[in-house]
């Protein structure tokens, strides 16, 4: 009898526990998702100073270092050269606490032999050396590829490692420390993907991996890329071109026969050469995306994601996905639309880079949102979340209003899942900001 009573009490407790857990689960399912938090980490420019701390961050300008610091570039600041606004600088932001960041200028460009107006992102190697590019001013200041080496208790050592051809818009490193990017005009003048490798001399060795070909008859493999590259796990390279592809088919007025761009893959061969594979020629059908405007992002399964600033079902831009059916050069890639922007009120004309978190959510930037000065919109930061149905849910994490930024440039993820980014304008001095968003 005692055993029965004991069992009865145990069964009752289990029932209560299950009821509590079910109640908690119901409450959790009804809980409203927390609102994303936004804060400014840094506002560029100091009013009234000719040597302010920088202005106008370029696209894809932030890199999170191995130690958690943020490295970036600004096209203005650093003195009165280059037309009186400065030739640009490289900076580092270091966390002082949970809420504060300290800014440190690592290098100020002089606009002579070192270059001017840094472009694209900063690459960091395992030794903590930084690599980047400058656009030059078309005159006395050349376009350069540079390296910054940290020195203990001394200024960082600066060196130009390549100074020919146009500036690559952001570089990436391989495991051996070689640099890759869209460097130089290529064999046909339509752009090239090239490699820079260390040499015994002052400048690094330049090697063209692939030259884009403007084939007007058969559909080109792309023309000119303004954006950096992306590695996959097998050592293949991915990117987009701004033009080329389907000539004379782009619906945009004013672009004529330049084409609507391509997404491409480069596969390394055993003999050291590379084979290009066109994944998609945009404007392939009515309502397709037009003009990819940023690098691509890959998920762990090898799917490729990117944006186009025009086209889509509403002609306000698209986020696309490319899925391989097969391996290597034999794979056929299928394009699907993740999201077509219906109007500019909640964002339109997405560009620059997207980032993906561990849960598979995509984050990016776009135009649209609030009105800013000059008749422009201030821009938005958006999230796309995959659903079990295969669809994606779009939400706006932040709409800029000018005082907190104007013209977002792309995103980076920190080690805690926060989004870091810059705007080219806006802030207290209208010279750009660095912001953080916790989704």
N, C-alpha and C positions, 0 to 999 in steps of 0.2 A: 504494500500500500504506500509506503514511504517512497518507493521507487517511482510509482505512478505520479505521486504529487510532484516529485522533483522533476520528472520529465515534463509534466504539464507546465511548471513554471518556466523551464527552459524553452519550451515551444512558444509560450506566450511572449517571452523576451525576444526570441527570434522574430516573431510576428511584429512586435513593436519596432524592432530595429529595421525590418524591411519597410514598414510604413514610413519611418523617419527618412530612410534613404530615398524612397519614392517621392516623398514630399519635397526633399531637397532637390531631387532631379527635376521635379516639376517647376520649382522656383527658379532653378538654374536655366531651364529652357525658356522661361518667361522673362529673364533678366535682359534689360536693354543693353546692347553693346556699349562699351565706354566710348566717349567721344575722343577722337584723336587730339593729342596735345601738340601745340606748335610753340616754338620759342626761337628767338634770334640768338645765335651764338656770337655773331660779330657783324658790325656795320662798317663798311669800308668808307674811307675818306674822312679827313679832319678839316672842317671848314677853315678857310683863311690861311692854310699852310701850303707851301709849294712842294713840300716833301711829305705828303700825306701817306698813309699806310696802304695805299693801293686803291684801285678803282676798276670796275668793269671785268669781273671774272669771265673767262671764256667758257664755251661749252665743255661739258665733261671735265670740269676743272678740279674735282676733289678726289683725293686718294687717301684711304685710311692706312696708315703705316702699321708695321708689325707691332709697335709699342703702343698703339692706340691713338697716336697723334694724327692730326689731319694735315695733309700737305696739299697745297694748291697754288694756282697762278692767277695773277691779275694783269690785264693788258696795260693799265695806266699806273702812274705813281712812281715814286723813286727819284724824283728830281724834276728838273725843268727841261731836260732834253726832249727830243722827238716831238717838236711842236709846242713845247711848254707844258705838256701834261705828264711827262715822264714816259719812260720806255717799258715800264712793267716790272714786276717783281715775282719772286717765289717766296712763299711764306709757310709757316707751320703754326698750327693751333694745338696747344697742349692743355689737357684738363687740369685745372687747379683744384677742383672739388666737384661736387655733384652738379653745381649750377654754373660755375665760372670757367672760362677758358682764357688763356693768355696767348697773345699773338706775337710771333717772332719773325722778323724779316730775315730770310736766309741769303737772298741775293737781289741786288738791284741792277737791272740791265742799263748799260750806258749808251746803247744805240750806235756803237762803232763796230769793232770786230766781234763782239759777243752776241750781237743780234738785238732785236727789239720786238715787243708785243708777243709774249709767250702764248702759245696756242694749245688747246687740248689738255689732256690730263697729264699727271706725273706718274712715272713708273718707278717702283722701288725694288732693288735687288736684295738678296739675303744679307749682304754686307751693309745695308742701309744707305747705299748710294742712290741718288735720284737722277732720273733721266726725263728730258722734256724737249720741246721744240719752240722756236720763235718764228713768227711770220715775216719779220723784216718790214721795212717801210717802202720798198721798191726803189730805194736810192742808196744812201750811204750805209744804212743798217741792213745787213744780209739776213736771210733766213738760215737758221742754224739748228742743229741738234746738239744738245749740251748734256753734261754730267756734273752733278754736285756731290762732292765727297765730304762726309762729316769729318771734322778734325777736333780732337779733344782740346777744349779751352781756347780754340782759335776759330776764325771765320771759316765757313765751308769753302773747300777748294773748288773753283769753277774751271771747266775746260770745255771748249768746243770740240766735238768729236766728228762732226760732219757739217759741211757748209756749202753744199751744192744742191741745186734743184729746189723745188718748192718744199715748204715745211710739211712733214707728215702730221696729220691731226690727231696726235696721241699715239704712243708707242706701247707695245707689250713685250715682255721678256719671255724667253724659254728657259729651260733648266740649266743651260750652259751659259746664260748671261748674254745671249745675242738678242738684238732688238729687231722687231718686225713692225711694219706699218705700210701705208700707202705712200711710198716715197718716189718722187720723180715722175717724169712724163711717160716713161716706157718707150717701147720700140715704135709705137704707132701714134704717140702723142695723146693717147686717151687715158693715161694713168697707168700705174704699175704697183704691184705689191713687191716689196723689197726687204732685204735683210741687211743689217749692219753688224759686223763682227769685229771684235778688238784686233788691233794690229800692233806691230812694233813701232809704228810711226805716230805722228801727231793725230791723224785722222783715222777713223775706223774704215774697214773695207766695206764697199757697197756692192751688193749682189742682187740683181733683179730675179725674183722668183717667177713672176708672171706679168706679162704686159697685156692690158685689155685691148680688144680688137674691135674697131668700129665697122662691123660688117653690115653695110646698108642693105644688102640683098637678102641675107639669111637671118637677120636678127642678131644684133651684137651681144657680146657677153658682158657689156657694161661700159660706161664711160665715167671716169673721175669718181673717186670716193672721198668725201670730206670727213670720214669718220674712221675710228680705230677698228681693230680686229678682235676676234674672240677665239680662244682655243677650245677644243673639245678634249675628252679624255684620251683619245687616240693620237693626238698631235696634229689634227686637222685644223685649218684656219677657216673662219667664216667672216663675212662682211656684206656690205651693201654698196651699190653705186648709185649716185644721184641721177645719172642719165644713162642713155643706151637702152638696150633691150629691144622692145617693140617700137621700131621707128615709125613715125607718121601715124601712130595710133593713139597717142596721148590726147585726152580730151581737154587738157588745159590750154587756154589761149596764151599765145606768146612763146610757147616752148617749141612749137614747130616739130621738126623731125629729130629732136635730140633724144626722144624716148622718155619713158617713165621710170627707168631704173631697173635694177636687178638685185637679187640676193644670190650670193655665190659661196662656194666652198673650194678650198685648195687642199689637195691631197698630196702628201710627200711620197716620192718614189724612192726605191732602193738606190738608184744611181745619183741621188741628190737633186733631181729635177722635181717640179711640182706640176700636178694636173689640175686644171680648173674645171669645176662642175657648176653649171648654172642651175640653181635650185628653183628660181622663179623669175620670169620676166613680167613686170607689173603692167597693169592695164591689159591683161590677157583676155578679159571679157568685160562686158558692161557691168559697172559697179565694183570692179576690182580696185584695189588701192593704187595710188599713183605717187611717185617720188618718195622712196624711203629716205628718212632723214635722221639716221642714227645708226650705231652699231647694233648687232643682234645679241640676244640673250639665249642661253641654252639651259634646258632642264636636265636632270640626271638621266633621262631616257634618250637624250639626243635630239629632242624636238627643238626647233629654232623659233624664236619670237622676235618681232620687231614692229616698227610703226611706219606709216606713210602719212605725210602731212596733207595730202589731198586724196581724192577718190573715196571709195567706199560707197555704201548704199545711198548716203546723203551728201556726198562730195565734201564732207568736212573732216576726212581723215579716218584711218583705220588702225587697229592693232591686229596683227596677223600671226598665224602659227603655221609653220612648215613641218610636216611629218614625213620621215623617210619610210619607204617600203623597200627594204633591201639594205645592203651594206656597200660602202665605198662608192666607186664611180658607177656601179650598176644600179644604185638606188634610184627610185622614182620618188619625187617629193610632192606631197599633196598640200596645197594651201587651203586654209580655212580662216574665216573671219572670226576673231574672238570678240571684237566689239567695233561697231561702226558709230562714230560720233554723230548724233542726230541734230545738234545745234551747238552754238558756242556758249550758251548760257551756263552749261555745266562742263565746258571744256570742248576744244576742237583743235585740229591740226597738231596732233601729238608729234613730238620729236625728241632728239637726243637719246640717251640710253635709258633702258628699263632695268630694274633689278628684281630678282626673285628671292623670296625668303624660304626657310626650310619647309614651310607648309605648302609651298607652291603658289603663293599669292604673288602677283605682278604689281610693281609700282612704277609709275612714270610721271612725266610732266607734259603739259599741253598748253596751248593758248586758250583764250576764252575767259569766262568768269567775269569778274568785276571790270568796270571801265577804268582805264588809266589815262594819263595825259596824252595829248596828241591824237585822240581818237582811237587809241589802241586798247586792247584788253590786257589785264595784269597777269593772267595765267593761273593755272591750277596744278595741284598734285593729286593724282588719282590712284585708285587701287582696283585691280581686277581679281576676283576670287573665284577659283574653280568650284563648280557644284557637282554633286553626284550624277546629275542628269547629263553632264558633259557641257552644259552652258556655263557662262561666266557672269558674275554679278559685278557691275560697275558702281563705284562710289567715289565721291570727291572727298579727299582728306583735308584739303585746304584751298581756299580761294585767296589769292594775294590782293592787297588793296592799295599798293603803292608805298605806303609808309612801312610795311613789312616786307617789301620786295616787289619787283616788277620784271617779268621775263625769266622764269625758272630755266635752269641750264642742264638739268639731269640730276641723277641721284646716286648715292652710295649707301651701303648698309654698314652700320657699326657692329661690334661684337654682341650687342644686346638687342638687336632687331630694330633699332631706331634708324630712321632715314635722315641722311645728311645731304644738303644740296646748297646751291648758290643761285642768286638771281643776278642778271647782268646790270640791272638798274634798280631803282627804288631804295628804300631806307632813308635815313635822316638826311643824307647828302646826295641822294639819287645816283649813287655810284655802286650800288650792289650790296648784298648781304650774304651771310652764311646762316642757314637755318637748320633746325632739327625738328622732325615730326616723329612722335611715338604713335604708331597706328592703334 
